[in-house]
Amino acid sequence: MPGRRQGIYREWRVGVIVGGLSAEREVSLMTGREVVKALRGRGYQVISVEAKGDLPLRLCRHRVEVVFNALHGKMGEDGCVQGLLEVMGLPYTGSGVTASALSMDKVLAKDLFVRKGISTPPYQVLQKTHGPAEVRLSLPLVVKPRSEGSTLGVTIVRRKKDLSLALARAFRFGPTCLVERYIAGKEIAVGVLDGRALGAIEIRPLKGFYDFKTKYTSGLARHLYPAPLKKQVYRRVMRVAEEACAVLGCEGTPRVDLRVTSQGRAYVLEVNTLPGLTPLSLLPEIARGEGISFPDLVEKILDRARLKTVISQ
């Protein structure tokens, strides 16, 4: 919260929840290791807690008083764990139940963007019973699972004959998938803190697109900070990112992913409520560009932990 003194949980027992059951489990473990190291370096009482079926018992056994949520993907940033922590009365980092669920569900998020006048690529929702013949949008397209992160199951389709395989790949992650118009332009990510955009970074994969392998393998992509955009476009991108977070009710330090065309129009792709905090992650790099060290960023995130209710959102 703005103006609040950093380090208010220094005397509390911090539980960093890691692992989980999603396809992003390994990313969560990497994030968790970095967070634990940073907090211990600042003198916090911190314990890493594996997110398994007995998570409530583990939190109680370790006498956790405040939670740093380092989970990614389903069952971690979709409102499920957030609801559990609300019931247990434990303050936690990131967004609350409603905002987490809305942000994780790409269809609901895009529906809200459209209703609020926030530009997002034209899209179509398909069920597992549907095939390429039901796709109404023209190529090129992006096919993605409805509720996954780290570009898992995502395919850029430029040829009609590749559409069937792309749909099958997305449906491996659930019964519903999203097909959206591919927007040519720059790939931009904006870090947001307390509703205010920190900065925008451009990602340039050396080949292909910014997929899971490229995100988490050193040397496969260039990150340009600040993003080389015209001043008015940069300001517009920052404003659009703030608006997207506000519409979904996000808190803490979400990251907004966008495409920016050569004409300077910004299209919101999605909002990540618990962005990665690994050595290759974008949010820490944006923070460094603004003079915020990684330990400072982690402490700022923890400092904003609190109980969140549907009413407060």
Buried (B, 14 or more C-beta within 10 A) or exposed (E): EEEEEEBBBBEBBBBBBBBBBBBBBEBBBBBBBBBBBBBEEBEBBBBBBEBEEEBEEBBEEBEBBBBBBBBBBBBBBBBBBBBBBBEBEBBBBBBBBBBBBBBBBBBBBBBBBEEEEBBBBBBBBBEEEBEBEEBEBEBEBBBBBBBBBBBBBBBBBEEEEBBEEBBBBBBEBBEBBBBBBBBEBBBBBBBBBBEEBBBBBBBEBEEEBBBBEBBBEEEBBEBBBEBEBEEEBBEBBBEBBBBBBEBBBBBBBBBBBBBBBEEBBBBBBBBBBBBBBBEBBBBBBBBBBEEBEBBBBBBBBBBBBBBBEEEEB
